[in-house]
Amino acid sequence: MQVEILSPDKTLYAGEADHIQLPGQDGSFGVLNNHAPLIAGLKEGTVNLRSGDEEKTFDIKGGVVEVVSNKVIVLAE
């Protein structure tokens, strides 16, 4: 799936991912390929991204995520 993690001043990540773990306001949750459409608020925490054998982490202060048609857009603070 295609993932973009955007902060107000720059793009933190843009590329493919197999799995993304997000700090949702009601608890942590993961998104895989072909996930149902979703919009959710995010709280302060860590976004974990896995693409093949590579793992990346991004600390955020909150934000919003949208998942639709195998595209994940994270608008992070």
C-alpha positions as CSV (number, residue, x, y, z in Angstrom):
1,M,0.0,0.0,0.0
2,Q,1.1,3.6,-0.6
3,V,1.9,5.6,2.6
4,E,2.5,9.3,3.1
5,I,3.3,10.8,6.5
6,L,3.1,14.5,6.4
7,S,4.0,17.2,9.0
8,P,3.1,20.9,8.6
9,D,6.6,21.7,7.3
10,K,7.8,18.6,5.5
11,T,7.1,15.0,4.2
12,L,8.4,12.5,6.7
13,Y,7.8,9.5,4.5
14,A,6.4,8.7,1.1
15,G,6.5,5.2,-0.3
16,E,5.3,1.6,-0.1
17,A,4.6,-0.2,3.1
18,D,3.4,-3.7,4.1
19,H,2.1,-2.6,7.6
20,I,1.7,0.6,9.6
21,Q,1.0,0.8,13.3
22,L,-0.6,4.0,14.5
23,P,-1.3,5.5,18.0
24,G,-5.1,6.0,17.8
25,Q,-7.0,8.1,20.3
26,D,-8.8,5.0,21.5
27,G,-5.7,2.8,21.3
28,S,-3.1,1.6,19.0
29,F,-4.2,0.0,15.7
30,G,-2.6,-1.4,12.5
31,V,-3.4,-1.1,8.8
32,L,-2.6,-3.8,6.2
33,N,-3.2,-3.9,2.5
34,N,-6.9,-3.8,1.4
35,H,-8.0,-2.3,4.8
36,A,-11.5,-0.9,4.9
37,P,-11.8,2.9,4.4
38,L,-11.1,4.7,7.7
39,I,-10.6,8.2,9.2
40,A,-9.2,8.3,12.7
41,G,-7.7,10.8,15.2
42,L,-4.2,10.1,16.4
43,K,-2.7,10.9,19.8
44,E,0.9,11.5,20.8
45,G,3.0,8.4,20.2
46,T,5.0,6.4,17.6
47,V,4.1,5.4,14.1
48,N,5.7,2.1,13.2
49,L,6.1,1.3,9.5
50,R,7.2,-2.0,8.0
51,S,8.2,-2.4,4.3
52,G,9.7,-5.8,3.6
53,D,12.6,-6.3,6.1
54,E,12.9,-2.5,6.7
55,E,11.3,-0.9,9.7
56,K,11.0,2.8,10.4
57,T,9.5,4.8,13.3
58,F,8.2,8.3,13.5
59,D,7.3,10.1,16.8
60,I,4.2,12.3,16.4
61,K,2.3,14.7,18.8
62,G,-1.1,13.8,17.3
63,G,-2.9,14.1,14.0
64,V,-5.3,12.4,11.7
65,V,-5.1,9.4,9.4
66,E,-7.1,8.5,6.3
67,V,-7.1,5.1,4.7
68,V,-8.8,4.6,1.3
69,S,-8.1,2.4,-1.7
70,N,-4.7,1.1,-0.4
71,K,-3.5,4.6,0.3
72,V,-2.7,5.8,3.8
73,I,-2.2,9.5,4.5
74,V,-1.1,10.6,8.0
75,L,-1.3,14.3,8.8
76,A,0.9,14.5,11.9
77,E,1.6,17.3,14.3
